[in-house]
């Protein structure tokens, strides 16, 4: 997958500025696709040049003018073709896992701290995802939302992000318990689990 399709999919929500898209990516797309604002702006230029999105300038009195982007028919067709093709298998590339793999050769306490940091990040993301979920549901229960909502893709990706972070917490708890037992058996003093 390229950033191209993530941007096109984000524009399904409606017209947005580059700043709006950066916020959308930060809040709802980051659980499955990360991009910096600079990458987004470069991609918006490429998509406009390719005719997949249009840009219009909105003049503002007390702020710089802004460009608002929206999907073209060609952009919709491109997304349809993209969603019709099977995805490539996903692969995990996680620097922490390399550190854990090699922790017996290095500073196990430092790696333990990195695992704890990952767990704290997961908790923070889960709290953010819970707030987003509540906004999406807007007082409805999940079944009602899934039956009535115009688009359910954003909710399904939010669920995936939640499951991923919940699994990070489960794995982290297990990894910390193993590292603590190992340290205790070797006479080390494990840090208290968080």
ABEGO torsion letter per residue (X at the ends): XBAAAAAAAAAAAEBBBAAAAAAAAAAAAAAABBBBAAAAAAAAAAAAAAGABBBBBBBBAABBBBBBBBBBAAAAAAAAAAAABBBBBBBBBBAAAAAAAAAAABBAAAAAAAAAAAAAAAAAAAAAAAAAAAAAAGGBBAAAAAAABABAAAAAAAAAAAAAAAAAAAAAAAAAAAAAAAAAAAGBBBBBBX
